[in-house]
């Protein structure tokens, strides 16, 4: 019988382009992934990967195994949902999410589900949206909340579906004595000489801020880097920086801090729920999705 764990490793190599990247996605060592692929090759009696430069590509047999094997794995995961009463989700459910959604959507979600589905044991974990997608794709999370922006889109791997949950907007945050505090709106051209606090490079929000200025062929002065929006507000309050802070999960601001709408372009992001296609009919996933829709409608 084919080794399903080894099959998942081969699929990960196909999805991520290398043994090293697959190992990172699966939380394995590269050696472990290589050994699992070799085990499959012995079972199939044929090579599944061939080296091209510094990377690897699937052989014809490897591509066929991935194509048919992915359907088998999806079908096996779907079987897990057959024995559940759709009206009473039970058991563990891991939801990966990003920070502001954790505060703005997940906290009230957990409160409602504790009443509606007390036998559903939800755990959560926080990560950048790109990492959330990877966790969902490899089965480390049952579903995930992600966001992307108009000019910075998330790529979803095969077998992962998404549905919109909420539309969020970000505002400029400044001290009340800042020259822009009384403005009805500002544009990136107004803000190019400001000192900014921003999330780290490689995060979607960082990429959006840089792209917002690139829209006008400008570059922002990213003076301070911090992953926490609470720190951004603190620096703006101190008068040493300005920040772009989303409304979702923002919470009350200090009295001496104000927000100013940004236009041209408007910093607007799409919040989505992502899940593996094989779990579409999961009662737990469907309930989580429905309650998130209710919460977004209340926002």
C-alpha positions in Angstrom: 0.0 0.0 0.0 1.2 3.5 -0.8 2.7 5.5 2.0 0.3 8.5 2.5 2.8 10.5 4.5 5.4 10.0 1.7 2.8 11.0 -0.8 2.1 14.3 1.1 5.8 15.0 1.0 5.9 14.5 -2.8 2.9 16.9 -3.1 4.7 19.4 -1.0 7.8 19.3 -3.2 5.6 19.8 -6.2 3.7 22.8 -4.6 6.8 24.5 -3.1 9.4 23.8 -5.8 12.1 22.2 -3.8 12.8 19.6 -1.1 14.0 22.4 1.3 10.9 24.5 0.8 8.7 21.4 1.2 10.5 20.5 4.4 9.9 24.0 5.8 6.2 23.8 4.9 5.7 20.4 6.5 7.9 21.2 9.5 10.2 18.3 8.5 13.9 18.2 7.8 15.0 18.1 4.2 16.5 14.7 4.9 13.2 13.3 6.1 11.4 14.6 2.9 14.1 13.1 0.7 13.8 9.7 2.5 10.0 9.7 2.1 10.3 10.5 -1.7 12.9 7.7 -2.1 10.4 5.3 -0.3 7.8 6.2 -2.8 10.3 5.7 -5.7 11.0 2.2 -4.4 7.3 1.4 -4.1 6.7 2.7 -7.7 9.9 1.3 -9.1 10.6 4.5 -10.9 12.2 7.9 -10.3 9.7 10.6 -9.2 12.1 13.6 -9.2 14.9 14.7 -11.4 17.4 17.4 -10.7 17.5 20.6 -12.9 20.2 23.0 -11.9 19.8 23.6 -8.2 16.2 22.5 -8.1 14.1 19.5 -8.8 11.1 18.8 -11.1 8.7 15.9 -11.3 9.2 13.1 -13.8 6.3 11.9 -15.8 5.6 9.2 -13.2 5.9 11.8 -10.5 3.4 14.1 -12.1 0.9 11.3 -12.6 1.3 10.3 -9.0 0.8 13.9 -7.8 -2.3 14.3 -10.0 -4.0 11.2 -8.8 -2.6 11.2 -5.3 -3.9 14.7 -4.5 -7.4 13.5 -5.4 -7.0 10.5 -3.1 -5.8 12.6 -0.2 -8.7 15.0 -0.7 -11.2 12.1 -0.7 -9.7 10.7 2.5 -10.0 14.0 4.2 -13.6 14.4 3.1 -14.4 11.0 4.7 -13.7 12.5 8.1 -16.9 14.6 7.8 -19.2 11.7 7.0 -19.9 10.7 10.5 -20.7 14.1 11.9 -24.1 15.4 12.6 -24.1 18.7 10.6 -26.0 20.5 13.3 -23.6 19.7 16.1 -19.9 20.3 15.2 -17.6 18.5 17.7 -14.0 17.9 18.3 -10.8 20.0 17.6 -10.7 22.7 15.0 -7.5 24.9 14.5 -8.0 28.4 13.1 -4.9 30.3 11.9 -5.3 34.0 11.7 -3.5 37.4 11.5 -3.2 39.7 14.5 -5.9 42.3 13.9 -8.4 39.6 12.9 -7.6 37.8 16.1 -8.8 40.9 18.0 -11.5 42.1 15.7 -13.2 38.9 14.5 -11.8 35.8 16.3 -12.4 37.0 19.8 -16.2 37.5 19.3 -16.3 34.4 17.1 -15.0 32.3 20.0 -17.5 33.8 22.4 -20.5 32.9 20.1 -19.2 29.4 19.3 -18.8 28.7 23.0 -22.6 29.0 23.2 -23.6 27.6 19.8 -21.2 24.7 19.6 -19.8 24.0 23.1 -18.4 20.6 22.0 -16.3 22.2 19.3 -12.8 22.8 20.7 -11.2 25.6 18.8 -7.6 26.6 19.0 -6.0 29.5 17.3 -2.6 30.6 16.1 -1.3 33.9 14.7 0.8 34.4 11.6 1.3 36.6 8.5 -1.4 35.7 5.9 1.1 34.0 3.6 2.1 31.7 6.4 -1.6 31.1 7.2 -2.2 29.9 3.7 0.8 27.5 3.9 -0.5 26.1 7.2 -4.0 25.5 5.7 -2.5 24.0 2.5 -0.4 21.4 4.5 -3.2 20.6 7.0 -1.6 22.3 10.0 -4.8 24.4 10.3 -8.3 23.5 9.5 -9.1 27.0 8.2 -7.5 30.4 8.2 -8.3 34.1 8.1 -6.1 36.1 5.7 -6.1 39.5 4.1 -4.7 41.0 1.0 -4.8 44.5 -0.6 -5.7 45.8 -4.0 -2.2 45.8 -5.3 -0.8 42.9 -3.1 -2.8 39.7 -3.7 -2.4 36.4 -2.0 -1.7 33.4 -4.2 -3.7 30.3 -3.2 -2.2 26.8 -4.0 -4.3 24.2 -5.7 -6.9 22.6 -3.4 -7.3 25.7 -1.2 -10.5 27.7 -1.5 -11.4 31.2 -0.2 -14.5 33.3 0.5 -14.7 37.0 1.4 -15.6 37.7 5.0 -15.0 41.4 5.6 -13.7 44.6 3.9 -11.3 46.6 6.0 -9.8 50.0 5.6 -6.6 51.6 7.1 -6.2 55.2 8.2 -3.3 57.5 8.8 -2.6 57.8 12.6 -1.0 61.0 13.9 -0.7 63.1 17.0 -3.4 65.7 17.4 -0.7 68.4 16.9 0.5 67.1 13.6 0.0 69.4 10.7 -2.2 66.8 8.9 -4.4 66.1 12.0 -7.2 68.5 10.8 -7.1 67.4 7.2 -10.2 65.7 5.7 -7.9 63.4 3.7 -4.3 63.0 2.6 -2.5 61.3 -0.3 0.9 59.6 -0.5 2.3 62.7 -2.1 1.4 64.6 1.1 3.1 61.9 3.2 6.3 61.2 1.4 8.5 63.4 3.7 7.1 61.9 6.9 8.9 59.4 9.1 7.0 56.1 9.1 6.6 53.2 11.5 5.8 50.0 9.6 5.5 46.2 9.9 8.6 44.2 8.9 9.6 43.7 5.3 8.0 40.6 3.8 4.7 41.1 5.5 1.7 42.0 3.3 1.0 45.3 5.1 4.6 46.4 4.5 4.3 45.5 0.9 1.1 47.5 0.6 2.6 50.6 2.2 5.6 50.5 -0.2 3.2 49.9 -3.1 1.0 52.8 -2.1 3.9 55.2 -2.6 5.2 53.3 -5.7 1.8 54.1 -7.3 3.1 57.7 -7.4 6.7 56.7 -8.1 7.6 57.7 -4.5 9.5 55.9 -1.7 8.5 56.3 2.0 10.9 56.9 4.8 10.4 53.7 6.8 12.3 54.8 9.8 10.9 52.4 12.4 9.9 48.7 12.1 7.6 46.9 14.5 5.0 44.1 14.0 2.6 45.5 16.5 0.1 48.2 15.6 -0.1 49.2 19.3 3.5 50.2 18.9 2.7 52.2 15.8 0.0 54.1 17.7 2.5 54.7 20.5 5.1 56.2 18.2 2.5 58.3 16.5 1.4 59.5 19.9 5.0 60.4 20.8 5.1 62.5 17.6 8.1 60.7 16.2 6.3 58.9 13.3 3.1 58.5 11.4 1.5 55.1 10.8 -1.1 53.4 8.6 -3.3 51.4 11.0 -6.2 49.1 9.9 -9.6 49.7 11.5 -10.2 46.0 12.2 -9.2 45.2 15.7 -7.8 48.7 16.3 -9.6 49.5 19.5 -10.0 52.9 21.2 -7.2 55.4 20.4 -5.6 57.7 23.0 -7.4 61.1 23.2 -4.4 62.9 21.7 -4.2 60.6 18.7 -6.4 61.2 15.6 -7.0 59.3 12.3 -7.1 60.8 8.9 -8.5 59.1 5.8 -6.0 58.3 3.0 -7.0 58.5 -0.7 -5.4 58.0 -4.1 -5.3 55.1 -3.5 -7.6 54.2 -0.6 -5.8 51.6 1.6 -8.5 48.9 1.6 -8.0 45.2 2.3 -10.1 42.1 1.7 -10.4 39.7 4.6 -11.1 36.1 3.6 -11.6 32.7 5.1 -9.4 30.0 3.4 -9.8 26.2 3.7 -8.8 23.0 2.0 -11.4 22.1 -0.7 -11.6 18.6 0.8 -13.1 20.2 4.0 -15.8 22.3 2.3 -18.6 20.1 3.8 -17.1 20.0 7.3 -19.8 21.1 9.8 -17.3 22.9 11.9 -15.9 24.8 8.9 -19.3 25.8 7.7 -20.4 27.0 11.2 -17.2 29.1 11.6 -17.8 30.6 8.2 -21.4 31.4 8.9 -20.6 33.1 12.3 -17.8 35.1 10.8 -20.3 36.4 8.2 -22.6 37.4 10.9 -19.9 39.2 12.8 -18.7 41.0 9.7 -22.3 42.2 9.1 -22.5 43.5 12.6 -19.2 45.5 12.3 
